[in-house]
């Protein structure tokens, strides 16, 4: 009986050790393709509201690798330029699924909405992400990062049918660190 308990404890110890082991190197390599995004960014964003008015904000993005480099945590905060009051706040997590061989993105905004979005690399430092709305419309964003001038240009578009696209957001940021 005593030897059976020792075997079970040893087995469970090995299972727990493997469960808390380091991430596969291939996962970390995929995530490193997003390396230049990490850091603090600051600039301006303009968003077309559903009623047609244009909302301008001072935008900040704080982006960090977490969990041993296996996820990228993004927090975006937009503040009213006159009052400094937060008018936009979002949090996103980008991860890579080794089985599906694709990036995934989960985002949350301060009004309680959340999305499961696709995220793909178009080419080095050029990304596209987006999702379908509950009304069957489509939203997509293009991000272009330029390390030479430390710029981030992101444009968002809305399509009611997947064919005709209408711009609704543009963000121009500079990397601070």
C-alpha positions in Angstrom: 0.0 0.0 0.0 2.8 2.4 0.9 4.6 1.8 -2.4 1.3 2.5 -4.3 0.9 5.8 -2.5 4.5 6.7 -3.4 3.9 5.8 -7.1 0.7 7.9 -7.2 2.4 10.9 -5.5 5.3 10.6 -7.9 3.0 10.4 -10.9 0.9 13.4 -9.8 4.1 15.4 -9.1 5.3 14.7 -12.7 2.0 15.6 -14.2 1.9 18.9 -12.2 5.5 19.7 -13.1 4.7 19.2 -16.8 1.5 21.3 -16.6 3.6 24.2 -15.2 6.5 23.7 -17.6 7.8 26.4 -20.0 6.0 27.0 -23.2 7.2 25.3 -26.4 9.8 27.3 -28.2 7.7 27.2 -31.4 4.9 29.1 -29.6 7.4 31.8 -28.4 8.8 32.1 -31.9 5.3 32.8 -33.3 4.6 35.4 -30.7 7.9 37.1 -31.3 6.6 38.1 -34.8 4.6 40.7 -32.8 7.6 41.9 -30.9 7.7 45.5 -32.2 4.2 46.1 -31.0 5.3 45.8 -27.3 5.9 49.1 -25.5 4.1 52.3 -24.9 2.5 54.2 -27.8 0.8 57.7 -27.8 -1.0 59.8 -30.3 -4.4 60.7 -31.7 -7.4 58.8 -32.9 -10.5 59.9 -34.8 -13.6 57.7 -34.6 -16.9 58.2 -36.6 -19.8 57.7 -34.2 -23.0 55.9 -35.2 -24.8 59.3 -35.4 -22.1 60.6 -37.8 -20.2 62.8 -35.5 -16.4 62.6 -35.4 -14.9 61.9 -31.9 -11.2 62.8 -31.5 -9.2 61.4 -28.6 -5.7 61.4 -27.3 -4.9 57.7 -27.6 -2.4 55.6 -25.6 -1.6 51.9 -26.1 0.3 50.0 -23.4 1.4 46.6 -24.8 3.2 43.9 -22.9 4.1 40.3 -23.3 2.8 38.1 -20.5 3.0 34.5 -19.4 6.6 33.9 -20.5 6.0 35.6 -23.9 3.0 33.4 -24.8 0.4 36.2 -24.9 0.4 39.8 -25.8 -1.7 42.1 -23.6 -2.9 45.3 -25.1 -4.7 48.1 -23.3 -5.9 51.1 -25.3 -7.1 54.3 -23.6 -8.6 57.3 -25.4 -9.1 60.5 -23.6 -11.1 63.6 -24.4 -8.5 66.3 -25.4 -10.2 69.1 -23.5 -11.1 67.4 -20.2 -8.8 64.4 -20.1 -11.8 62.2 -19.3 -11.6 58.6 -20.6 -14.0 58.2 -23.5 -12.6 54.9 -24.8 -10.9 52.0 -23.1 -10.3 48.5 -24.4 -8.3 45.5 -23.4 -7.2 42.7 -25.8 -5.2 39.5 -25.6 -3.5 38.1 -28.6 -2.3 34.4 -28.5 -1.2 31.8 -30.9 -2.9 28.4 -31.3 -0.2 25.9 -32.2 -2.7 23.3 -33.3 -4.7 25.6 -35.7 -1.5 27.5 -36.6 -3.2 30.9 -36.3 -3.3 33.9 -34.0 -6.4 34.6 -32.0 -7.6 37.8 -30.3 -10.1 38.4 -27.6 -11.1 42.0 -26.9 -13.1 43.8 -24.3 -14.3 47.4 -24.3 -15.4 49.5 -21.3 -19.1 49.3 -22.3 -19.0 45.6 -21.6 -18.9 44.4 -25.2 -16.4 41.7 -26.2 -15.3 40.0 -29.3 -13.4 36.9 -30.5 -11.5 38.2 -33.4 -9.1 36.9 -36.0 -5.6 38.4 -36.1 -3.2 37.8 -38.9 0.1 38.9 -40.1 -0.1 40.5 -43.6 3.7 40.9 -43.7 6.3 42.0 -41.2 4.9 44.8 -39.0 1.6 44.8 -41.0 -1.4 43.2 -39.3 -5.1 42.8 -39.9 -7.7 41.9 -37.3 -11.4 41.9 -37.3 -14.7 40.2 -36.5 -18.3 39.8 -37.5 -21.0 41.7 -35.6 -24.2 40.2 -34.3 -26.0 42.0 -37.1 -23.8 40.0 -39.6 -21.8 43.1 -40.6 -18.0 43.0 -40.7 -15.3 45.1 -38.9 -11.7 45.0 -39.9 -8.6 46.9 -38.9 -5.3 47.3 -40.6 -2.2 48.2 -38.5 1.1 49.3 -40.1 4.1 49.7 -37.8 7.2 51.5 -39.0 10.2 51.0 -36.8 12.3 53.6 -38.6 10.0 56.5 -37.6 8.4 54.7 -34.6 4.9 55.0 -36.1 1.7 53.0 -35.7 -1.0 53.8 -38.3 -4.3 51.9 -37.8 -7.4 52.2 -39.9 -10.7 50.6 -39.2 -13.5 49.8 -41.7 -17.1 48.7 -41.4 -18.9 46.6 -44.0 -22.6 45.9 -43.8 -22.3 43.2 -46.5 -18.6 42.1 -46.7 -18.2 43.9 -50.1 -18.6 47.6 -49.5 -16.2 49.0 -46.8 -16.6 52.4 -45.0 -13.8 53.9 -42.9 -14.8 54.7 -39.3 -11.5 55.0 -37.3 -8.0 56.1 -37.8 -5.2 56.1 -35.2 -1.8 57.6 -35.5 0.6 56.8 -32.7 4.3 57.2 -31.9 6.3 54.6 -29.9 7.6 56.1 -26.7 10.0 53.3 -25.6 
